[in-house]
Amino acid sequence: MERREDVCVLLPTLNEAETIGSVVEGFREAGYTTVLVVDGGSSDGTRRIAEDAGARVVVQSGNGKGQAVREGVRSVEEPVVLMADGDGTYDPADADAMLEPIFAGRAEHVIGDRFYRMADDAMPRLNRAGNRLVNRAFAFVHGRDLADILSGYRAFTRESFERLRVTSDGFGIETELAVECVKHGVPTEVVGVSYGARPDDSETNLHPIKDGARIYLTLFRLAKTNNPLFYFGSVGVLALLAGLAVGGYVGYEWFLREPPVSHEALAVVSAAGIILGVQLLMFGVLSDVIVAVNREQTRRIEELAAQLGRGGGRASTYRTGWNGTETDAERSAQETGESAAEATGEGTTEAAAESESPTPDR
């Protein structure tokens, strides 16, 4: 693997003294000499062990993994970031495979699929089932199957990360990264990796119930701007069904009971639920149309910017492969620019020839 000097290994940690030393040494032995550890206030000697193993350590100014990742990326100078956990569950030997799509110019963001080679005792059944449900929900809501959106093994260009709007402070950072990549059209690939069990002396910072609920809420919240039809439509369907259910009960009590029983208050609630549901569904459809138009306009603007940048010799790194290859759009823009230059050049030459030709006597 070439260009390892362009990679910074980012390790957000909190009380990982049992494993951080071996993790840092593993990546350095794999050829990645730049390792940055962002420590969230460990009290077990994590920082000292990481420094002794050859890592640069930054003390996190806030709390949570998401905040640590954002702060760590701001401290990175290399153009590519390889993010992993400090608990020893990810294999440094997979680093080359994770970075290959970026260096080849095929992707700007790579996700390591833990389920590809997962040890039997690496993940409890509850966590495994929860991960499967989250991935299926993500594929349904956002229309893209990324296999393992909760994976902490990521590779991405620093430039692509800066284009994303990542605000989560906790373990929702992985979900937010996946949603933002789909939302902004960041080229993303999935690579199968190994996933092992944590050492017995290492304690996890993940709380399945609490953090799982936050992940689901993050997934639903981010659908507001990426899939508004689902976001507003799901609430609208619930309101509509509730209104119809209440209305059905009111109709039963009025038409089928002897003597008829009127429920004026429930009738008002039923009507309100039905009206709210229909309005939310209409709002979801309109919002979905607006988002689709906005995406198309953004895509055209980005293509135009890429063509102008290529014509001026300023093609951005993420549009050109690390191996020097060019995308079809770039080649087309270059050919168009060269053709225009040739035409301009011919016109200039002809004009110059005419100006140099002797003026006929009058």
C-alpha positions as CSV (number, residue, x, y, z in Angstrom):
1,M,0.0,0.0,0.0
2,E,1.4,3.3,-1.1
3,R,0.9,6.8,0.4
4,R,0.7,5.7,4.0
5,E,2.3,9.0,4.9
6,D,-1.0,10.6,3.8
7,V,-3.0,8.8,6.4
8,C,-3.6,9.7,10.1
9,V,-5.1,6.9,12.3
10,L,-7.6,8.5,14.6
11,L,-8.5,6.7,17.8
12,P,-11.1,8.2,20.2
13,T,-10.7,6.6,23.6
14,L,-12.0,6.6,27.1
15,N,-10.3,4.4,29.8
16,E,-8.7,2.0,27.3
17,A,-5.5,1.3,29.2
18,E,-5.8,-2.5,28.7
19,T,-5.8,-2.2,24.9
20,I,-4.6,1.2,23.6
21,G,-0.9,0.3,23.6
22,S,-1.3,-2.8,21.4
23,V,-3.7,-1.0,19.1
24,V,-1.3,1.9,18.5
25,E,1.6,-0.5,18.1
26,G,-0.4,-2.6,15.6
27,F,-1.1,0.3,13.3
28,R,2.5,1.5,13.5
29,E,3.7,-1.9,12.6
30,A,1.4,-2.0,9.7
31,G,3.2,1.1,8.3
32,Y,0.9,3.9,9.6
33,T,3.3,6.0,11.7
34,T,0.9,8.9,12.3
35,V,-1.5,7.9,15.1
36,L,-3.7,10.4,16.9
37,V,-5.4,9.5,20.1
38,V,-8.2,11.7,21.3
39,D,-8.7,11.0,25.0
40,G,-12.0,11.8,26.7
41,G,-10.6,12.2,30.2
42,S,-9.4,8.7,31.0
43,S,-8.4,8.0,34.6
44,D,-6.5,4.7,34.0
45,G,-3.3,5.8,32.3
46,T,-4.6,5.6,28.7
47,R,-2.8,8.8,27.7
48,R,0.6,7.7,29.0
49,I,0.4,4.3,27.5
50,A,-0.6,5.7,24.1
51,E,2.3,8.2,24.1
52,D,4.7,5.5,25.1
53,A,3.5,3.4,22.1
54,G,4.3,6.3,19.8
55,A,0.9,8.1,19.4
56,R,0.2,11.8,19.6
57,V,-2.4,12.4,22.3
58,V,-5.0,15.2,22.4
59,V,-7.1,15.6,25.5
60,Q,-10.8,16.0,24.5
61,S,-12.3,19.4,25.4
62,G,-15.9,18.0,25.5
63,N,-17.7,14.7,26.1
64,G,-18.8,11.9,23.8
65,K,-17.4,10.0,20.9
66,G,-18.9,12.2,18.3
67,Q,-17.3,15.3,19.8
68,A,-14.0,13.5,20.0
69,V,-14.1,12.6,16.3
70,R,-14.9,16.1,15.2
71,E,-12.1,17.5,17.4
72,G,-9.7,14.9,16.2
73,V,-10.3,15.6,12.5
74,R,-9.7,19.3,13.1
75,S,-6.3,18.3,14.6
76,V,-5.3,16.2,11.6
77,E,-3.1,17.5,8.9
78,E,-3.0,14.5,6.6
79,P,-5.6,14.4,3.8
80,V,-6.9,10.9,4.7
81,V,-8.2,9.7,8.1
82,L,-8.5,6.1,9.2
83,M,-10.8,5.9,12.3
84,A,-10.9,3.0,14.6
85,D,-11.7,2.2,18.3
86,G,-9.1,1.8,20.9
87,D,-10.6,-1.3,22.4
88,G,-8.7,-3.8,20.2
89,T,-11.8,-5.1,18.4
90,Y,-10.6,-3.9,14.9
91,D,-7.6,-5.5,13.2
92,P,-4.9,-3.1,11.9
93,A,-4.2,-5.6,9.2
94,D,-7.4,-4.5,7.5
95,A,-6.2,-0.9,7.2
96,D,-4.8,-1.4,3.7
97,A,-8.1,-2.8,2.4
98,M,-10.0,0.0,4.0
99,L,-7.9,2.6,2.3
100,E,-7.7,1.0,-1.1
101,P,-11.0,2.5,-2.4
102,I,-9.9,6.0,-1.5
103,F,-6.4,5.7,-3.0
104,A,-7.9,4.2,-6.1
105,G,-10.3,7.2,-6.4
106,R,-13.5,5.1,-6.2
107,A,-14.7,6.4,-2.8
108,E,-14.3,9.2,-0.3
109,H,-15.8,7.3,2.6
110,V,-15.3,3.7,3.5
111,I,-17.2,1.6,6.1
112,G,-15.8,-1.6,7.6
113,D,-18.4,-4.3,7.7
114,R,-18.0,-6.1,11.0
115,F,-20.4,-8.9,10.1
116,Y,-18.0,-10.1,7.3
117,R,-15.7,-11.8,9.8
118,M,-17.1,-11.4,13.3
119,A,-15.9,-13.6,16.1
120,D,-18.6,-15.7,17.8
121,D,-18.1,-13.9,21.1
122,A,-17.5,-10.4,19.7
123,M,-21.0,-9.1,20.1
124,P,-23.9,-10.1,22.4
125,R,-27.1,-11.4,20.8
126,L,-29.0,-8.3,21.9
127,N,-26.5,-6.0,20.3
128,R,-26.3,-8.1,17.1
129,A,-30.1,-8.0,16.7
130,G,-30.2,-4.3,17.4
131,N,-27.5,-3.7,14.7
132,R,-29.4,-5.7,12.2
133,L,-32.6,-3.8,12.9
134,V,-30.8,-0.4,12.6
135,N,-29.2,-1.4,9.3
136,R,-32.6,-2.5,7.9
137,A,-34.2,0.7,9.1
138,F,-31.5,2.8,7.5
139,A,-31.9,1.0,4.2
140,F,-35.7,1.5,4.3
141,V,-35.6,5.1,5.3
142,H,-32.6,6.4,3.3
143,G,-32.7,4.0,0.4
144,R,-29.1,2.7,0.6
145,D,-27.9,-0.5,2.1
146,L,-24.5,0.2,3.7
147,A,-24.3,-3.2,5.5
148,D,-23.0,-1.9,8.9
149,I,-23.7,1.8,9.5
150,L,-22.8,1.5,13.2
151,S,-19.2,0.3,12.4
152,G,-16.5,2.4,14.1
153,Y,-13.9,1.3,11.5
154,R,-14.0,4.1,8.9
155,A,-11.7,5.7,6.3
156,F,-12.5,9.0,4.7
157,T,-10.9,12.0,3.2
158,R,-10.6,15.0,5.4
159,E,-12.2,17.2,2.7
160,S,-15.3,15.0,2.4
161,F,-15.7,15.0,6.2
162,E,-15.7,18.8,6.2
163,R,-18.6,18.8,3.7
164,L,-20.8,16.9,6.1
165,R,-22.9,18.4,8.9
166,V,-22.0,16.2,11.8
167,T,-23.4,17.4,15.2
168,S,-23.9,14.2,17.3
169,D,-21.8,14.0,20.4
170,G,-22.3,10.4,21.4
171,F,-22.4,7.0,19.7
172,G,-24.8,8.4,17.1
173,I,-21.8,9.7,15.2
174,E,-21.6,6.6,13.0
175,T,-25.3,6.8,12.1
176,E,-25.0,10.5,11.3
177,L,-21.9,9.9,9.1
178,A,-23.8,7.3,7.1
179,V,-26.9,9.5,6.6
180,E,-24.8,12.6,5.7
181,C,-22.9,10.6,3.1
182,V,-26.1,9.5,1.4
183,K,-27.6,13.0,1.7
184,H,-24.6,14.7,0.1
185,G,-23.9,12.1,-2.4
186,V,-20.4,11.2,-1.0
187,P,-19.0,8.1,-2.9
188,T,-19.1,5.4,-0.2
189,E,-17.9,1.8,-0.3
190,V,-18.2,-1.1,2.2
191,V,-15.2,-3.3,2.9
192,G,-15.4,-6.5,4.9
193,V,-13.2,-6.5,8.0
194,S,-12.5,-8.7,11.0
195,Y,-14.2,-7.9,14.4
196,G,-13.0,-9.5,17.5
197,A,-14.1,-9.6,21.2
198,R,-12.9,-7.1,23.7
199,P,-10.4,-8.4,26.2
200,D,-11.9,-9.6,29.5
201,D,-10.3,-6.7,31.4
202,S,-11.6,-4.1,29.1
203,E,-15.0,-2.6,29.8
204,T,-17.3,-1.2,27.1
205,N,-18.5,2.4,27.1
206,L,-21.6,1.4,25.1
207,H,-25.0,1.0,26.9
208,P,-27.2,-1.1,24.6
209,I,-30.6,0.3,25.7
210,K,-29.8,4.0,26.2
211,D,-27.4,4.3,23.2
212,G,-29.6,2.2,21.0
213,A,-32.6,4.5,21.7
214,R,-30.4,7.5,20.8
215,I,-29.3,5.8,17.6
216,Y,-32.9,5.2,16.5
217,L,-33.8,8.7,17.4
218,T,-30.9,10.0,15.4
219,L,-31.9,7.9,12.4
220,F,-35.4,9.2,12.5
221,R,-34.4,12.8,13.1
222,L,-32.0,12.9,10.2
223,A,-34.8,11.6,7.9
224,K,-36.3,15.1,8.1
225,T,-33.9,16.5,5.5
226,N,-33.0,13.3,3.6
227,N,-36.4,11.6,3.3
228,P,-39.1,14.0,4.4
229,L,-41.8,11.8,3.0
230,F,-41.0,9.2,5.5
231,Y,-40.4,11.7,8.3
232,F,-43.7,13.5,8.0
233,G,-45.6,10.6,6.3
234,S,-45.0,8.2,9.2
235,V,-46.4,10.7,11.8
236,G,-49.2,11.5,9.4
237,V,-50.2,7.9,8.9
238,L,-50.2,7.4,12.7
239,A,-52.4,10.4,13.2
240,L,-54.7,9.4,10.3
241,L,-55.1,5.8,11.7
242,A,-55.8,7.1,15.2
243,G,-58.4,9.5,13.9
244,L,-60.1,6.8,11.8
245,A,-60.1,4.4,14.8
246,V,-61.7,7.0,17.1
247,G,-64.1,7.9,14.3
248,G,-65.1,4.3,13.9
249,Y,-65.8,4.0,17.6
250,V,-68.0,7.2,17.4
251,G,-69.9,5.8,14.4
252,Y,-70.4,2.5,16.1
253,E,-71.8,4.1,19.2
254,W,-74.1,6.3,17.1
255,F,-75.4,4.0,14.5
256,L,-75.4,0.6,16.1
257,R,-76.2,1.2,19.7
258,E,-79.8,1.4,21.0
259,P,-80.4,4.1,22.0
260,P,-77.7,6.0,20.0
261,V,-74.8,7.4,22.1
262,S,-73.3,10.7,20.9
263,H,-69.6,11.4,21.6
264,E,-69.2,15.0,20.5
265,A,-65.7,15.4,22.0
266,L,-64.4,12.2,20.5
267,A,-65.9,13.2,17.2
268,V,-63.9,16.4,17.3
269,V,-60.7,14.5,18.2
270,S,-61.3,12.1,15.3
271,A,-61.8,14.9,12.8
272,A,-58.6,16.6,14.1
273,G,-56.6,13.4,13.8
274,I,-57.8,12.8,10.2
275,I,-57.2,16.4,9.1
276,L,-53.7,16.4,10.8
277,G,-52.8,13.1,9.2
278,V,-53.8,14.2,5.7
279,Q,-52.0,17.5,6.1
280,L,-48.8,15.8,7.2
281,L,-48.9,13.4,4.3
282,M,-49.4,16.3,1.8
283,F,-46.6,18.2,3.5
284,G,-44.3,15.2,3.3
285,V,-45.0,14.8,-0.5
286,L,-44.3,18.5,-1.1
287,S,-41.1,18.4,1.0
288,D,-39.9,15.4,-0.9
289,V,-40.3,17.2,-4.2
290,I,-38.4,20.2,-2.9
291,V,-35.6,18.0,-1.6
292,A,-35.4,16.2,-5.0
293,V,-35.2,19.5,-6.9
294,N,-32.6,20.8,-4.5
295,R,-30.4,17.7,-4.9
296,E,-30.6,18.0,-8.7
297,Q,-29.6,21.6,-8.6
298,T,-26.8,20.9,-6.2
299,R,-25.5,18.1,-8.4
300,R,-25.5,20.4,-11.4
301,I,-23.7,23.1,-9.5
302,E,-21.0,20.6,-8.3
303,E,-20.5,19.3,-11.9
304,L,-20.1,22.9,-13.1
305,A,-17.7,23.7,-10.4
306,A,-15.7,20.6,-11.2
307,Q,-15.5,21.5,-14.9
308,L,-14.5,25.1,-14.1
309,G,-11.9,23.9,-11.6
310,R,-10.5,21.4,-14.2
311,G,-10.3,24.0,-16.9
312,G,-8.4,26.3,-14.5
313,G,-6.1,23.5,-13.4
314,R,-7.6,23.4,-9.9
315,A,-9.3,20.0,-9.8
316,S,-10.0,19.0,-6.2
317,T,-8.4,16.0,-4.7
318,Y,-11.6,14.1,-4.0
319,R,-12.6,14.4,-7.7
320,T,-9.3,13.0,-9.0
321,G,-8.1,9.6,-7.9
322,W,-5.1,9.2,-5.7
323,N,-3.4,7.2,-8.5
324,G,-3.8,10.2,-10.9
325,T,-6.9,8.8,-12.7
326,E,-9.6,11.2,-13.8
327,T,-13.3,10.8,-13.7
328,D,-15.4,10.8,-16.9
329,A,-16.8,14.2,-16.0
330,E,-13.2,15.6,-15.7
331,R,-12.1,14.1,-18.9
332,S,-15.2,15.5,-20.7
333,A,-14.5,18.9,-19.1
334,Q,-10.9,18.8,-20.1
335,E,-11.7,17.8,-23.7
336,T,-14.3,20.6,-23.8
337,G,-11.8,23.1,-22.5
338,E,-9.2,21.9,-25.0
339,S,-11.6,22.2,-27.9
340,A,-12.6,25.6,-26.8
341,A,-9.0,26.6,-26.5
342,E,-8.2,25.2,-29.9
343,A,-11.1,27.1,-31.4
344,T,-10.1,30.3,-29.7
345,G,-6.5,29.8,-30.8
346,E,-7.6,29.3,-34.4
347,G,-9.7,32.4,-34.3
348,T,-6.9,34.4,-32.8
349,T,-4.5,33.1,-35.4
350,E,-6.8,34.0,-38.2
351,A,-7.4,37.5,-36.7
352,A,-3.7,38.0,-36.4
353,A,-3.1,36.9,-40.0
354,E,-5.8,39.4,-41.2
355,S,-4.3,42.2,-39.2
356,E,-0.8,41.5,-40.6
357,S,-2.0,41.3,-44.3
358,P,-1.2,44.5,-46.3
359,T,-4.1,46.9,-46.6
360,P,-5.1,47.3,-50.3
361,D,-4.6,50.7,-51.8
362,R,-7.7,52.7,-52.3
